[in-house]
Amino acid sequence: MRRPLMLPTDPQIRHYTEDHIRTLLAEVQERGRKFGLIFPSATTGQTIDGRVLVCFNTAPASTLLNLLVLLLDAEREFL
């Protein structure tokens, strides 16, 4: 069962601190390696309107969360 993707405007995003995002980045990097996805320079960026940006070319944190959901789904289906 696929989970719905999070939008950058989702109010839940405001509850993620920079420390939360760093932890999620580490998890995405670890899980992504299994699929050949490497994000060596991914880090947190600035905060705009209460939302932490992720340095995938200033992507919002929702992009990180959605990527993590996709990786978790892929692990369940393919590994």
CNS distance restraints for C-alpha pairs under 8 A (distance, minus, plus):
assign (resid   2 and name CA) (resid  73 and name CA) 7.58 0.50 0.50
assign (resid   3 and name CA) (resid  69 and name CA) 7.63 0.50 0.50
assign (resid   5 and name CA) (resid  66 and name CA) 5.72 0.50 0.50
assign (resid   6 and name CA) (resid  10 and name CA) 6.51 0.50 0.50
assign (resid   6 and name CA) (resid  62 and name CA) 5.67 0.50 0.50
assign (resid   6 and name CA) (resid  63 and name CA) 7.80 0.50 0.50
assign (resid   6 and name CA) (resid  65 and name CA) 7.34 0.50 0.50
assign (resid   6 and name CA) (resid  66 and name CA) 6.32 0.50 0.50
assign (resid   7 and name CA) (resid  62 and name CA) 6.04 0.50 0.50
assign (resid   8 and name CA) (resid  13 and name CA) 7.40 0.50 0.50
assign (resid   8 and name CA) (resid  60 and name CA) 6.09 0.50 0.50
assign (resid   8 and name CA) (resid  61 and name CA) 7.22 0.50 0.50
assign (resid   8 and name CA) (resid  62 and name CA) 5.24 0.50 0.50
assign (resid   8 and name CA) (resid  63 and name CA) 7.56 0.50 0.50
assign (resid   9 and name CA) (resid  13 and name CA) 7.61 0.50 0.50
assign (resid  11 and name CA) (resid  15 and name CA) 7.93 0.50 0.50
assign (resid  12 and name CA) (resid  16 and name CA) 7.63 0.50 0.50
assign (resid  13 and name CA) (resid  51 and name CA) 6.36 0.50 0.50
assign (resid  13 and name CA) (resid  61 and name CA) 7.08 0.50 0.50
assign (resid  13 and name CA) (resid  62 and name CA) 6.91 0.50 0.50
assign (resid  14 and name CA) (resid  50 and name CA) 5.65 0.50 0.50
assign (resid  14 and name CA) (resid  51 and name CA) 5.46 0.50 0.50
assign (resid  14 and name CA) (resid  52 and name CA) 7.87 0.50 0.50
assign (resid  16 and name CA) (resid  20 and name CA) 5.67 0.50 0.50
assign (resid  16 and name CA) (resid  21 and name CA) 6.60 0.50 0.50
assign (resid  16 and name CA) (resid  51 and name CA) 7.91 0.50 0.50
assign (resid  16 and name CA) (resid  52 and name CA) 7.57 0.50 0.50
assign (resid  17 and name CA) (resid  21 and name CA) 6.36 0.50 0.50
assign (resid  17 and name CA) (resid  52 and name CA) 7.16 0.50 0.50
assign (resid  18 and name CA) (resid  22 and name CA) 6.22 0.50 0.50
assign (resid  18 and name CA) (resid  44 and name CA) 6.84 0.50 0.50
assign (resid  18 and name CA) (resid  52 and name CA) 6.40 0.50 0.50
assign (resid  19 and name CA) (resid  23 and name CA) 6.31 0.50 0.50
assign (resid  20 and name CA) (resid  24 and name CA) 6.27 0.50 0.50
assign (resid  21 and name CA) (resid  25 and name CA) 6.04 0.50 0.50
assign (resid  21 and name CA) (resid  44 and name CA) 6.96 0.50 0.50
assign (resid  21 and name CA) (resid  52 and name CA) 7.70 0.50 0.50
assign (resid  21 and name CA) (resid  54 and name CA) 7.91 0.50 0.50
assign (resid  21 and name CA) (resid  61 and name CA) 7.21 0.50 0.50
assign (resid  22 and name CA) (resid  26 and name CA) 6.32 0.50 0.50
assign (resid  22 and name CA) (resid  43 and name CA) 6.91 0.50 0.50
assign (resid  22 and name CA) (resid  44 and name CA) 6.63 0.50 0.50
assign (resid  23 and name CA) (resid  27 and name CA) 6.41 0.50 0.50
assign (resid  24 and name CA) (resid  28 and name CA) 6.14 0.50 0.50
assign (resid  24 and name CA) (resid  64 and name CA) 7.56 0.50 0.50
assign (resid  24 and name CA) (resid  65 and name CA) 7.62 0.50 0.50
assign (resid  24 and name CA) (resid  68 and name CA) 7.84 0.50 0.50
assign (resid  25 and name CA) (resid  29 and name CA) 6.11 0.50 0.50
assign (resid  25 and name CA) (resid  42 and name CA) 7.19 0.50 0.50
assign (resid  25 and name CA) (resid  43 and name CA) 7.09 0.50 0.50
assign (resid  25 and name CA) (resid  64 and name CA) 7.21 0.50 0.50
assign (resid  26 and name CA) (resid  30 and name CA) 6.17 0.50 0.50
assign (resid  27 and name CA) (resid  31 and name CA) 6.04 0.50 0.50
assign (resid  27 and name CA) (resid  68 and name CA) 7.75 0.50 0.50
assign (resid  28 and name CA) (resid  32 and name CA) 5.61 0.50 0.50
assign (resid  28 and name CA) (resid  64 and name CA) 7.73 0.50 0.50
assign (resid  28 and name CA) (resid  67 and name CA) 7.45 0.50 0.50
assign (resid  28 and name CA) (resid  68 and name CA) 5.65 0.50 0.50
assign (resid  28 and name CA) (resid  71 and name CA) 7.62 0.50 0.50
assign (resid  29 and name CA) (resid  33 and name CA) 6.27 0.50 0.50
assign (resid  29 and name CA) (resid  37 and name CA) 7.56 0.50 0.50
assign (resid  29 and name CA) (resid  38 and name CA) 6.35 0.50 0.50
assign (resid  29 and name CA) (resid  39 and name CA) 6.12 0.50 0.50
assign (resid  29 and name CA) (resid  40 and name CA) 7.90 0.50 0.50
assign (resid  30 and name CA) (resid  34 and name CA) 7.50 0.50 0.50
assign (resid  31 and name CA) (resid  35 and name CA) 7.58 0.50 0.50
assign (resid  31 and name CA) (resid  71 and name CA) 6.67 0.50 0.50
assign (resid  31 and name CA) (resid  72 and name CA) 7.80 0.50 0.50
assign (resid  32 and name CA) (resid  36 and name CA) 6.33 0.50 0.50
assign (resid  32 and name CA) (resid  37 and name CA) 4.70 0.50 0.50
assign (resid  32 and name CA) (resid  38 and name CA) 6.40 0.50 0.50
assign (resid  32 and name CA) (resid  71 and name CA) 6.74 0.50 0.50
assign (resid  33 and name CA) (resid  37 and name CA) 5.14 0.50 0.50
assign (resid  33 and name CA) (resid  38 and name CA) 5.91 0.50 0.50
assign (resid  41 and name CA) (resid  55 and name CA) 7.70 0.50 0.50
assign (resid  42 and name CA) (resid  54 and name CA) 7.04 0.50 0.50
assign (resid  42 and name CA) (resid  55 and name CA) 5.38 0.50 0.50
assign (resid  42 and name CA) (resid  56 and name CA) 6.02 0.50 0.50
assign (resid  43 and name CA) (resid  54 and name CA) 5.89 0.50 0.50
assign (resid  43 and name CA) (resid  55 and name CA) 5.23 0.50 0.50
assign (resid  43 and name CA) (resid  56 and name CA) 7.81 0.50 0.50
assign (resid  44 and name CA) (resid  52 and name CA) 7.04 0.50 0.50
assign (resid  44 and name CA) (resid  53 and name CA) 5.96 0.50 0.50
assign (resid  44 and name CA) (resid  54 and name CA) 4.47 0.50 0.50
assign (resid  44 and name CA) (resid  55 and name CA) 5.61 0.50 0.50
assign (resid  45 and name CA) (resid  52 and name CA) 6.76 0.50 0.50
assign (resid  45 and name CA) (resid  53 and name CA) 4.98 0.50 0.50
assign (resid  45 and name CA) (resid  54 and name CA) 5.29 0.50 0.50
assign (resid  45 and name CA) (resid  55 and name CA) 5.51 0.50 0.50
assign (resid  45 and name CA) (resid  58 and name CA) 6.86 0.50 0.50
assign (resid  46 and name CA) (resid  52 and name CA) 6.14 0.50 0.50
assign (resid  46 and name CA) (resid  53 and name CA) 5.61 0.50 0.50
assign (resid  46 and name CA) (resid  54 and name CA) 7.92 0.50 0.50
assign (resid  47 and name CA) (resid  51 and name CA) 5.28 0.50 0.50
assign (resid  47 and name CA) (resid  52 and name CA) 4.34 0.50 0.50
assign (resid  47 and name CA) (resid  53 and name CA) 5.81 0.50 0.50
assign (resid  48 and name CA) (resid  52 and name CA) 6.55 0.50 0.50
assign (resid  48 and name CA) (resid  53 and name CA) 7.30 0.50 0.50
assign (resid  51 and name CA) (resid  60 and name CA) 7.28 0.50 0.50
assign (resid  51 and name CA) (resid  61 and name CA) 7.22 0.50 0.50
assign (resid  52 and name CA) (resid  60 and name CA) 6.69 0.50 0.50
assign (resid  52 and name CA) (resid  61 and name CA) 6.00 0.50 0.50
assign (resid  53 and name CA) (resid  58 and name CA) 5.70 0.50 0.50
assign (resid  53 and name CA) (resid  59 and name CA) 5.76 0.50 0.50
assign (resid  53 and name CA) (resid  60 and name CA) 4.58 0.50 0.50
assign (resid  53 and name CA) (resid  61 and name CA) 5.49 0.50 0.50
assign (resid  54 and name CA) (resid  58 and name CA) 5.47 0.50 0.50
assign (resid  54 and name CA) (resid  59 and name CA) 5.17 0.50 0.50
assign (resid  54 and name CA) (resid  60 and name CA) 5.71 0.50 0.50
assign (resid  54 and name CA) (resid  61 and name CA) 5.68 0.50 0.50
assign (resid  54 and name CA) (resid  64 and name CA) 7.27 0.50 0.50
assign (resid  55 and name CA) (resid  59 and name CA) 6.15 0.50 0.50
assign (resid  59 and name CA) (resid  63 and name CA) 6.30 0.50 0.50
assign (resid  59 and name CA) (resid  64 and name CA) 7.92 0.50 0.50
assign (resid  60 and name CA) (resid  64 and name CA) 7.32 0.50 0.50
assign (resid  61 and name CA) (resid  65 and name CA) 6.37 0.50 0.50
assign (resid  62 and name CA) (resid  66 and name CA) 5.98 0.50 0.50
assign (resid  63 and name CA) (resid  67 and name CA) 6.05 0.50 0.50
assign (resid  64 and name CA) (resid  68 and name CA) 6.19 0.50 0.50
assign (resid  65 and name CA) (resid  69 and name CA) 6.27 0.50 0.50
assign (resid  66 and name CA) (resid  70 and name CA) 6.26 0.50 0.50
assign (resid  67 and name CA) (resid  71 and name CA) 6.19 0.50 0.50
assign (resid  68 and name CA) (resid  72 and name CA) 6.13 0.50 0.50
assign (resid  69 and name CA) (resid  73 and name CA) 6.15 0.50 0.50
assign (resid  70 and name CA) (resid  74 and name CA) 6.08 0.50 0.50
assign (resid  71 and name CA) (resid  75 and name CA) 6.12 0.50 0.50
assign (resid  72 and name CA) (resid  76 and name CA) 6.40 0.50 0.50
assign (resid  73 and name CA) (resid  77 and name CA) 6.27 0.50 0.50
assign (resid  74 and name CA) (resid  78 and name CA) 5.73 0.50 0.50
assign (resid  74 and name CA) (resid  79 and name CA) 7.53 0.50 0.50
assign (resid  75 and name CA) (resid  79 and name CA) 5.09 0.50 0.50
